[in-house]
Amino acid sequence: MNGSRVIAFVLIALVIGLAVGYSVSIVLPYQSSQKPSITLSPLSLNPGENYTATLTGFPANTVIYGWTVNQNPPSCFVAGTTDSHGKLVVSACAPAAAGTWPLVACDKSQTHWAVSYVTVT
């Protein structure tokens, strides 16, 4: 009888552990520890030249919004949707004026942000 009590106790503990683990996974979903970022190629551009921006570290399958902050007021546009790894690659055209221009991206809830700068020479 003592052996059957140990087995029953282990099974009960296993069921409780699974229930708690499942509950925690629902309440606190997995969050990537990777901070969103924007990588540019090339880093320095001539006015009007095309470049590629690679966004990483965002949640998977998330619509990403870009911000034009060189206007008053700033405007927002849909840049695209990340893949299953939280990555989005977009192409753009450099501003017509020389300078260092900010590139800003975020998700709809504005929880995840990435900022970079493009240099136009």
C-alpha positions in Angstrom: 0.0 0.0 0.0 2.8 2.4 0.7 4.1 2.1 -2.9 0.7 2.9 -4.3 0.5 6.0 -2.1 3.8 7.3 -3.5 2.6 6.7 -7.1 -0.7 8.5 -6.3 1.2 11.4 -4.8 3.6 11.6 -7.7 0.6 11.6 -10.2 -1.2 14.3 -8.3 1.9 16.4 -8.1 2.4 15.9 -11.9 -1.1 17.0 -12.7 -0.9 20.0 -10.4 2.5 21.0 -12.0 1.1 20.7 -15.5 -2.0 22.8 -14.5 0.2 25.5 -12.9 2.6 25.6 -15.8 -0.2 25.9 -18.4 -1.9 28.6 -16.3 1.3 30.6 -16.1 1.9 30.3 -19.9 -1.6 31.8 -20.5 -1.2 34.6 -18.0 2.4 35.5 -18.8 3.0 34.7 -22.5 6.5 34.2 -23.8 8.2 37.5 -24.6 11.3 37.8 -26.6 14.2 39.3 -24.7 15.6 40.7 -27.9 15.3 44.4 -28.2 13.9 45.7 -31.5 16.4 47.3 -33.8 16.9 48.6 -37.3 19.9 47.8 -39.4 20.6 49.8 -42.6 22.4 48.9 -45.8 24.2 51.0 -46.9 24.9 53.2 -43.9 25.6 56.4 -45.8 23.6 57.5 -48.9 23.4 60.1 -51.6 20.1 62.1 -51.8 17.4 59.9 -53.4 19.4 56.7 -53.3 17.7 53.5 -52.3 18.5 51.6 -49.1 17.3 48.6 -47.2 16.2 48.6 -43.6 16.1 45.3 -41.7 13.9 45.4 -38.6 14.5 42.6 -36.0 13.5 41.8 -32.5 9.8 42.6 -32.9 7.1 40.1 -32.0 6.3 37.5 -34.7 3.6 38.3 -37.3 3.1 41.9 -36.1 2.1 44.9 -38.2 4.9 47.4 -37.9 4.4 51.1 -38.3 7.0 53.6 -39.6 7.1 57.2 -38.5 8.2 60.2 -40.5 9.5 62.5 -37.8 11.1 65.1 -40.2 7.6 66.6 -40.8 5.4 68.7 -38.6 3.3 67.0 -37.4 5.0 63.6 -37.6 3.0 61.0 -39.7 2.6 57.3 -39.3 2.4 54.6 -42.1 2.2 50.8 -42.2 5.7 49.5 -43.1 4.8 45.8 -43.2 4.3 42.7 -41.1 7.1 40.8 -39.4 7.7 37.2 -40.2 7.5 34.3 -37.7 10.9 35.3 -36.3 10.0 39.0 -35.8 11.9 40.2 -38.8 10.8 42.7 -41.5 12.9 43.9 -44.5 11.8 47.1 -46.3 13.3 49.2 -49.0 13.1 53.0 -49.1 14.5 56.0 -50.8 16.8 58.4 -49.0 15.5 62.0 -48.3 16.4 64.6 -51.0 18.2 66.8 -48.4 21.6 66.0 -46.8 21.6 65.4 -43.1 21.1 62.7 -40.5 17.5 61.5 -40.6 15.9 59.4 -37.9 14.1 56.1 -38.8 11.4 55.1 -36.3 9.3 51.9 -36.2 6.9 50.5 -33.6 4.0 48.0 -33.3 0.4 49.1 -33.1 0.2 49.2 -29.3 3.5 51.3 -29.4 5.0 48.8 -26.9 8.0 47.8 -29.1 10.1 50.6 -30.6 13.2 50.8 -32.8 15.2 53.8 -33.8 18.0 54.3 -36.3 19.5 57.0 -38.3 20.2 57.3 -42.0 23.0 59.6 -43.1 22.5 61.5 -46.4 25.6 63.2 -47.7 
